[in-house]
């Protein structure tokens, strides 16, 4: 089995374009030109993506260049009021799909899918819940809407068949607090020295660009992984 690296940029949208440019350039400079893009249709209800806008045109161009496009929630914010401790505190209120019932989760997935597929002119690669948090309603909605791929912190799977396509933790970074920042730096450093699974996943977020230490860690980790794992596409997991 080939050793694969799946890299992604999260929270892509009009509000994060500056940070996206920096992260995209970082990946390209290290030889990974086309990471997957996790797109939020209306980040926190403050940054809607609209067809015909310059951002929509750019998103289609990125898809045409070979970037896989994932739907990444609708708001990226838990507005249910029922997400509990995990949604409110561990993710700064961003666990949007943790407490939604199946009907509401499906409504948001369908709306987001229609919007983004209309913009990019091709099917989405899949869906990733904000903060990688899924409730039972979200799992049901992914099955009924026939999303081809989904991922959480530990695995990538086909929601329709239930087949697990890859098992590995996501290497990611946190910028929200000093403790989370240093914890994520430690995990990334360990990943650069420990034996690694056949398929590795690496994810970055707009907030990462606010910390030179995080950028240095992302660069070092990417360089290390690319010595042993070849850049790959999520769709390759189904072949």
C-alpha positions in Angstrom: 0.0 0.0 0.0 1.4 3.4 -0.9 2.4 5.8 1.9 0.1 8.8 1.5 -0.1 12.3 2.9 -3.5 14.0 2.9 -3.1 17.7 3.6 -5.9 20.2 4.1 -6.6 23.9 4.7 -9.7 24.4 6.9 -12.2 27.3 7.3 -11.8 28.5 3.7 -14.0 31.5 3.0 -14.0 35.2 2.1 -13.0 36.2 5.7 -9.9 34.0 5.8 -8.4 34.8 2.3 -5.3 36.5 3.7 -4.5 33.6 6.0 -5.4 31.1 3.2 -2.9 32.8 0.9 -0.1 32.3 3.4 -0.9 28.7 4.2 -1.4 27.9 0.5 2.0 29.4 -0.3 3.6 27.5 2.5 2.4 24.2 1.2 3.4 25.1 -2.4 6.9 26.0 -1.3 7.3 22.6 0.3 6.1 20.8 -2.9 2.5 20.2 -1.9 0.7 22.4 -4.4 -2.9 21.2 -4.1 -4.1 20.6 -0.5 -7.8 19.8 0.0 -9.9 22.9 0.9 -12.6 22.7 3.6 -15.0 25.5 2.7 -17.5 27.1 5.1 -20.5 28.6 3.2 -21.1 31.4 5.8 -18.5 31.5 8.5 -20.2 32.4 11.8 -23.0 34.1 9.7 -20.6 36.9 8.9 -18.9 35.8 5.6 -21.4 34.4 3.1 -20.1 32.9 -0.1 -22.2 34.1 -3.0 -22.1 32.9 -6.6 -20.7 35.4 -9.0 -18.4 37.1 -6.5 -14.6 37.3 -6.8 -14.2 34.7 -4.1 -16.6 32.3 -5.8 -14.7 32.7 -9.1 -11.4 32.1 -7.2 -12.9 28.9 -5.6 -13.9 27.5 -8.9 -10.4 28.3 -10.3 -8.8 26.4 -7.3 -11.1 23.4 -8.0 -10.2 23.5 -11.7 -6.5 23.4 -10.7 -7.1 20.1 -8.8 -7.9 21.1 -5.2 -10.4 18.8 -3.7 -13.3 20.8 -2.2 -15.1 19.7 1.0 -18.2 21.2 2.6 -17.1 22.2 6.2 -20.4 22.8 7.9 -22.6 25.8 7.2 -21.8 28.3 9.8 -18.9 26.6 11.7 -20.7 27.6 14.9 -22.8 25.7 17.3 -26.1 27.7 17.3 -28.2 24.9 18.8 -27.5 25.7 22.4 -27.4 22.0 23.1 -23.8 21.1 22.3 -22.8 20.7 25.9 -19.3 21.2 27.4 -17.4 19.8 24.4 -19.0 22.2 21.9 -18.9 25.3 24.1 -15.5 25.0 25.6 -13.2 22.5 23.9 -14.0 24.0 20.5 -14.9 27.7 21.3 -18.5 27.0 20.3 -17.6 25.7 16.9 -19.0 22.2 17.1 -21.9 23.0 14.7 -22.9 19.4 13.8 -22.6 17.9 17.3 -26.1 18.5 18.5 -28.2 19.0 15.3 -31.0 16.5 14.6 -30.9 14.5 11.4 -33.4 16.8 9.6 -31.5 20.0 10.4 -28.1 18.5 9.7 -29.4 17.3 6.3 -30.9 20.7 5.5 -27.5 22.4 6.0 -25.6 19.7 4.2 -27.9 19.9 1.2 -27.8 23.7 1.1 -24.1 23.8 1.4 -23.6 21.1 -1.2 -25.9 22.8 -3.7 -24.2 26.2 -3.2 -20.6 24.9 -3.6 -21.3 22.5 -6.4 -23.0 25.2 -8.4 -19.9 27.4 -7.8 -17.2 24.8 -8.7 -19.1 23.0 -11.4 -18.4 19.5 -10.1 -19.3 17.2 -7.2 -17.8 17.9 -3.8 -15.2 15.4 -2.5 -17.0 15.1 0.8 -18.0 16.6 4.2 -16.0 17.4 7.3 -17.8 18.6 10.4 -16.4 21.7 12.1 -14.0 20.7 14.8 -14.4 17.1 13.5 -17.4 16.7 15.8 -20.4 14.6 14.7 -23.6 13.8 16.6 -25.9 11.0 15.7 -28.1 13.4 13.6 -25.0 14.3 11.5 -24.2 10.7 10.9 -27.7 10.0 9.8 -27.7 13.1 7.5 -24.5 12.0 5.9 -26.0 8.7 5.0 -29.3 10.1 3.7 -27.5 12.8 1.6 -25.1 10.1 0.3 -21.9 12.1 1.0 -19.0 10.1 -0.5 -16.5 10.9 2.2 -16.2 12.1 5.7 -13.5 12.3 8.3 -13.0 12.9 12.0 -9.9 13.1 14.2 -9.2 9.4 13.8 -10.5 8.1 10.5 -11.8 8.7 7.0 -14.9 6.8 6.0 -17.6 6.4 3.4 -20.9 7.4 5.2 -23.1 5.4 2.8 -21.3 2.0 3.1 -19.7 2.6 6.5 -16.4 1.5 5.0 -13.3 2.9 6.8 -10.9 4.1 4.2 -8.0 5.3 6.4 -7.2 5.2 10.1 -4.8 7.7 11.5 -4.9 10.8 13.8 -4.9 14.2 12.2 -1.8 16.3 12.9 -3.2 19.8 13.6 -2.3 22.9 15.5 -4.2 25.1 18.0 -3.7 28.8 18.4 -6.6 29.8 20.7 -4.6 29.6 24.0 -1.0 29.3 25.0 -1.6 25.8 26.5 -3.3 24.5 23.4 -0.6 26.0 21.3 2.3 24.4 23.2 0.4 21.1 23.4 -0.1 21.0 19.6 3.6 21.9 19.1 4.5 18.9 21.2 2.3 16.5 19.3 3.7 17.7 16.0 7.2 17.3 17.3 6.5 13.7 18.4 5.0 12.9 15.0 8.3 13.9 13.3 10.1 11.2 15.2 7.7 8.3 15.8 6.8 5.4 13.4 3.8 6.6 11.3 0.8 4.9 9.8 0.6 4.3 6.0 -1.8 7.2 5.5 -1.1 10.4 7.4 -3.3 13.5 7.6 -2.2 17.1 8.3 -4.6 20.0 8.7 -4.0 23.7 9.1 -6.3 26.6 10.1 -6.3 30.4 9.4 -5.4 31.1 13.1 -2.1 29.2 12.7 -0.6 32.2 10.8 -0.8 34.3 13.9 2.0 32.4 15.5 5.6 32.1 14.1 6.1 29.1 16.3 3.1 27.3 14.7 4.2 28.2 11.2 7.7 26.9 11.9 6.2 23.6 13.3 3.9 23.2 10.3 6.8 23.7 8.0 9.1 21.2 9.8 6.3 18.6 10.1 5.4 18.9 6.4 9.0 18.5 5.4 9.4 15.5 7.6 6.2 13.8 6.3 7.1 14.4 2.7 10.3 12.4 3.2 8.2 9.3 3.8 4.8 10.0 2.4 3.7 11.2 -1.1 1.1 13.9 -1.5 -2.2 12.3 -2.3 -5.9 13.0 -2.8 -8.7 11.9 -0.5 -10.4 10.4 -3.6 -7.4 8.1 -3.9 -8.6 6.2 -0.8 -11.6 4.9 -2.8 -9.5 3.5 -5.7 
